[in-house]
Amino acid sequence: MDVFNSVKSLNERLSFSREQGNSLGLVPTMGALHNGHLSLVAKAVRENNTVVVSIFVNPTQFNNAQDLAQYPQQLTADIALLKTISEDLLVFTPSVKEMYPEGLGAKPYSFNGLDRRWEGEDRPGHFQGVGTVVEKLFEMVRPNQAYFGEKDFQQLAIIRDLVRQKAFGISIIGCPIVREPYGLAMSSRNERLKPLDRVAAAVIYKTLKIAAQKALAQNLLSEITHEAIKEIHALENTAVFYFEFVNARSLEPIKTLENPENTRIITAVNFKGVRLLDNIGL
């Protein structure tokens, strides 16, 4: 497995693959890898001749300095995990200076309202930072396909919009959420929870499933949402930022269930100081 710290060295390695017409997959990550990330990498390996996994904790998408400082970084362990998928992966681990040679800062973007609510409202500037780093990675690696998890459903929609705006010609592959044994969506932030807290937090997924079932049977979305928030709030040291039925394309909230196939329930919960995201389709 080859590890690259610079764009120049990575592209020297990729030039042969491009000359051969090989398909190139990219899996962008911020490290602290878990089985959710590995599922993305495994899918990319199955579908491409060459796969780049980037590991970079992007400062411009954090609007909270403490959150950035607490984000787990474990490069040696991450590389060991990646080797369990394939020894042929190319791992890109740039420095902040390599990614932001002209100085740290996010570009302004308009994402057609996709960033107006939810994570965009609660975390000002977050998606500007996401857009900036993803655009940089796409320009550096020039993949045919890029793989992202559906846990960050709003981010996935925004990246698809970015690709359309910039006409990158990259296929964005959304991959299903991978869950811990009791149902909690896998996330690098879960490392900050004690084992028993992870079990308790599984009520978030349980509540999503119940809400989806009730919506299909009753279509009383406001009442279902109220009951779901109440159920999650029963957890100790918990606050629900949002729990909403939304249009899966526009991410706008809906009041009645008219098209279940185009509906998503999204939620963000602060559980014992850790922000947990989850969602489910109908």
N, C-alpha and C positions, 0 to 999 in steps of 0.2 A: 504494500500500500504506500502510495506516494503522498507526501504532505507538502503543500505549497504555501508560502507566506506572501508571495508577491503576484500581482497580475501578470507581470512579464514572464515569470517562470511557469505559471499555470498555462498561459497561452502558447508558450513554446512546446509544452507537452500536448496541448490540444490541437496544435496545428496539423499533426499527422492524422489524427482522427477526422478532422474536417476535410483534409485532402482525400481521404478514403471514402468520404461520403457517409461516415458512420453517424447514427443518430446519437444525440447528446442530451442526457437528462440532468437536471439540476434539482437538488433538494436543499433549499436554504434553511438553516437552523441557527439558533443562538446557543447551541450546545446544551449541556445537562441532559443528554439524550436518554430516552426511555423507549419502551416498546412501541409507542405511537410513532415516534420518529423512525424507528427501525422498519415499521410497516411501510412507510413512505419510501425508504431506501430500497427495500426488497422489491416493491412494485417498480421503481425506477430501473433497477437492475434487470428485471424481467423484460422491460419494454425498450431498453436502449443498449447500444453497443458500449457506450462510455457514460459513466455517471460521476458527476461532481457533487460532493456534499460540502456546503459552506458552513463554517462555524464562526460566528461573529456576533458578539453581544453589542447591538446597535444603540449607542447612547441617544441618538436623536428621537427615538420613539418612546423614551421614558420621560414623562412629565413630573416624575417624583424621584428625586436624587437618592432617597433611601431605598426605593424599590430597585433602582439600578445597582446600588451598592450591595444589596442582599441577593441579587440574582446569582444562582450557583454557577460556578465555572470549574470544569473538571476535564480538561482536554485529554489527559492521558487515559482516563476511564472512557471517555467518548470514543477515542480511536480504537480502544480494545473492543468496545461494543460493535463498532462498524466492521471490524475484522470478522465478526461472527456472521455477517451478511455476505461480504465479499472482500477478498484481498486485493481486488483490482480497482477498488474505488479510488478516486482522486479527491483528496481532502484539502479544501481551501480555508486557511486560517489567517486571514489578514489582520493587521494591526489597525487601530483607529486612523493612524496617519496614512496608511495605504488606502483605506477606504475614503478618507476625507483629506486629501493632500492640500486642498486649498483652505482648510479650516473646518471645524465642526459646525454644521448647520443643516437644516432641512429646507427643501424646496417647497414653494407654495403649489398646491394642487387644488383642482376642483374635481371632485369625484361624483358630480351629478346628484348630490344630496345623499349619497350612500354613507357619508361620514358625519351627517348632521346629527344623528341620534346615537343612543346606546354608548358604545365605547368612545365614539367621537365626542359626545357631549360630556361624558364623565372624565375623559382624559384628553384635555385640549392639546392639540399638536401631535397626538400619538400617530394618527394615520399619515400626517405629513412626513414624519420620520420613517414610517413603514414604506411609504411610496418612494422616498428618496433612496433608501438602502436597496430596495428591490429593483428599482430602475438601474442603479449602479451595478448590481450583480448581473442583471440581464445583459447590460452592455459589456461587462467584463467577460462573461462566460459564453454568451450567445447560444443558449440551449435551444433545442427543438421543443422540449417539453420541460415543465417545471411542476413540482409536486408540493401540495400544501394540504394540511389537515383540515377537516370540516369543523373541528372544535372551535377554531377562530373563524366562525362563519361570516361575520361582517368583513374581516380582513380578506377572506377568499373572494368575496364579491368585489371589494375595492381593487384587488390585484387584477381581477378579470377586466375591470373597467380601465385600469391603467394600461393594460396590454392593448385594449381597443383604442384608447386615445393615442398611444405612441406607435401603433401599427407595428408592434414587435414581431408578429408572426409566430408567436410562441403559444403552444397549447398548454393551458393551465389545467392540471389534473387535480380535482378535489378528491381526497381520500377519506374513507369513513373514520369516525372517532374510535379510538382504541380505549378500552376501559379497564380499570383495575378490577380485581375479582368481585368486589361488592358493588361495582357500577360507577364509581367516580371516574370522570373523564381524565385520562392520563395527561399530565402537565408537568413541566419542570418545576413549577411552583409547589407542586404537591410535596416536594422534598422538605418544605418548611412545616409540614404537618406531622404530628405524631401518628404512628400506625392506627391507634384507636380513633383518632380524629378523621382519618381517611375513611374508615368504616362508617362513622357517623355522617360524614359529608355525602355518602351515597344516597341520602334522602333527596338530594337535588335531582338526580337522574330518575329516582322513583317517582318524584312529584311530576317531572316532565312527562313520563310515560302515562301516569294517571290523567294528567291534563289533556294529553292527546286523545286518549280513549274517550274521555267525557265529551270533548269537543265534537268528535265524530258521532257520538250518540245523542248529544243534547244541543250543541251549538249555542250554549250560553257562555260566551267567551269572557265577558266581564266578571260573571260570578265565579267561573272556573279559575280565572286569574287571581281573584281575591282569595279564594280557598287555598290556592297553591302557595301564594306569598305567606299566608298565615301558617301553613304547614312547614315551610322552610324556616320561618322566623322562630319556630319552636326549638330549633337548635340553639345551643348555648353560644353566646358571643357571635351572633350572626346578624347581618344586615343585607337585605335584598336591594341591589341597585336598580334592577329591572327584571321583570318576568312578563314577556309579551308575545302575543300572536302577531306575526308579521308576514307580509308578502315576501316570499323567498327571493324575489328578484329586486324589488325596490327597497326592501327592508322597512317599509312604512307599516305602522300598526294597522291591524284590521279589527273591525267591530263584529263582523259576522263571517261565518265560514262558508264561502261560496265556491272556493277551488282548493280542496284539501291537498291536491298534488303540488300546489304552488304556495303552501303555507309552512311556516317554520315557527316553532316556539323557541325563543332565545332567552337566556337568563345570565345574569352576573351576580355573584353572591360574595360578600366579604365574610369569610368564615375564619374566626380566630386570627384576623389580621392578614389573611391571604385571599387575594381576589381569584375566584374560581369562575370560569366560563363554561357553559354547556348549552346544548341545543338539541332539538329533535325534529324530524320531519313527521308529517302526518301521512 
